[in-house]
């Protein structure tokens, strides 16, 4: 099916499936094994306007900050977004393949990589502060403005009662702090998912310098961009809260944090963690056969 869809873009390619929680992604390669791009078939929950916003934001960041991004690379003579009739309309596109590894997993992350991640998040926010599109105003479980609602709705999927109580307690305490600060937290368009899975490392030092997967692009609190990046670091080997300071300092050097943002940052990290726990349990329950 993926090869047939790729042919809609006038591309004859070798196809290899890539992972994703919510889309279907396939690496397209030449017969010699050289990457052509990534065929992305979007989850039908998302509209064409949302996908157009993601493509526009990727191109905008690339132009504004020279950050490598997964831009739409519609081959000549084809539409940027193809409509596929598969018992319902699915949207497909081919996006740029970024060479280099990611920070996926829980292995050791070097101090230079920590700082580079914070810098990347800061530069992304700096660019997106001037970006707008009709497709960014959406309600997502990943928007930390809705984090407590997400925990309340999905907490039943955490079946261990002690773990469930711990998540509810931590999230509730964090939300009370954030709610008091909410009026003083700036809002803008953010990538929303600058994590180990979605940053690509390049150059001789393998530093985070590229961004993929704009599926969580949204308007939200600016500081949420940093909170997501901090939360992704905490799962790595040897990390504790203080270890993330290099990322926070690097972000702050590019996009200075206000007093309310500084106070809200750690509670937002806790809320991001709570959302990951409840969403991960929910996803496992509805897609248990997906390794």
C-alpha positions, -999 to +999 in steps of 0.1 A: +000+000+000+028+024+009+045+018-025+012+025-042+008+057-023+043+068-031+036+062-068+009+089-064+038+113-059+056+098-090+081+081-067+091+045-073+109+035-041+119+008-017+098+011+014+107+004+051+082+010+079+092+035+106+076+038+141+050+063+152+024+065+179-003+082+158+007+083+121+020+057+096+056+065+085+077+048+058+112+055+047+114+057+009+148+048-006+163+043-040+173+008-052+208+017-040+195+024-005+198+062-007+170+079+013+144+098-009+122+110+020+096+099+045+061+090+034+038+101+062+002+091+062-016+111+089-039+099+115-074+107+102-081+126+134-062+155+120-075+179+093-058+191+062-054+225+077-034+210+106-011+193+082-006+224+062+002+243+094+029+217+102+045+219+068+044+257+069+060+258+104+088+234+094+097+256+064+094+288+086+118+275+113+142+263+086+142+298+070+143+318+102+169+298+123+186+275+098+175+245+118+172+213+098+135+204+097+113+178+082+099+200+054+074+189+028+094+179-004+065+173-028+082+159-060+078+181-091+044+176-107+027+163-076+005+179-049+021+186-015-006+166+002-024+137-015-059+125-006-060+087-004-094+070-005-092+040+018-127+036+030-123+072+042-100+100+032-064+098+044-038+125+038-003+116+027+028+136+020+065+131+015+088+149+040+125+155+040+147+128+056+172+142+080+204+121+083+218+116+118+208+097+149+183+108+176+184+108+214+159+080+216+161+055+245+175+060+280+213+060+273+238+086+284+235+121+270+266+143+270+266+178+286+271+194+251+241+175+238+220+187+268+229+223+262+223+219+224+188+205+231+179+236+252+194+259+225+174+241+198+141+245+219+149+282+224+156+289+188+124+270+178+104+292+201+122+323+189+112+315+153+077+304+160+069+336+180+064+352+146+045+323+131+007+319+128-016+296+109-053+286+111-043+250+117-025+257+151-056+263+172-065+228+182-072+209+214-046+182+221-039+160+250-003+171+246-011+208+252+000+213+289-028+239+293-051+208+292-028+185+311-050+181+342-080+173+320-060+147+302-049+130+335-085+130+348-098+114+316-071+088+311-060+080+347-083+049+348-058+032+324-032+032+351-043+000+368-018-002+397-037+017+425-005+029+442+010+042+409-024+058+400-026+076+433+010+088+429+003+102+394-029+119+405-013+134+436+017+147+418-003+161+389-028+178+412-002+195+432+017+207+401-015+219+385-024+241+415+009+259+411+005+264+374-031+275+376-021+304+398+005+315+373-014+308+341-024+345+334+013+355+335+025+327+311+031+339+275+013+320+247+025+314+212+028+286+186+052+259+197+065+226+183+052+208+214+073+177+211+110+184+213+120+150+227+147+125+222+127+108+195+121+140+175+155+157+175+182+147+150+218+150+158+244+161+132+279+173+129+311+156+142+299+160+178+264+146+171+246+176+186+208+181+183+204+204+153+174+190+135+136+187+142+112+161+129+075+152+136+055+185+138+024+165+147+019+183+180+023+218+166-001+240+186-006+273+203+003+269+240+024+283+268+059+291+255+076+276+285+058+243+278+083+238+249+112+238+275+092+217+299+088+190+273+125+190+265+135+188+302+111+159+308+126+139+279+161+143+295+150+129+328+146+094+315+182+092+305+209+074+324+223+093+354+198+122+351+184+141+380+167+175+380+199+195+384+214+178+354+188+195+332+201+230+341+224+232+311+194+228+288+174+254+308+203+279+307+208+274+270+171+280+263+171+311+286+201+325+267+181+324+234+146+331+247+147+346+282+123+332+307+101+355+328+096+351+365+063+333+362+078+309+336+107+301+359+082+293+387+060+272+365+087+252+347+092+223+372+054+219+378+050+217+340+077+190+338+057+170+364+025+175+344+042+164+312+054+133+330+019+126+343+004+130+308+031+106+293+022+080+319-016+081+314-013+084+277+012+056+274-010+033+295-040+042+274-021+036+241-010+002+253-045-008+262-060+001+227-030-011+206-017-040+227-005-060+198+017-033+184+053-041+194 
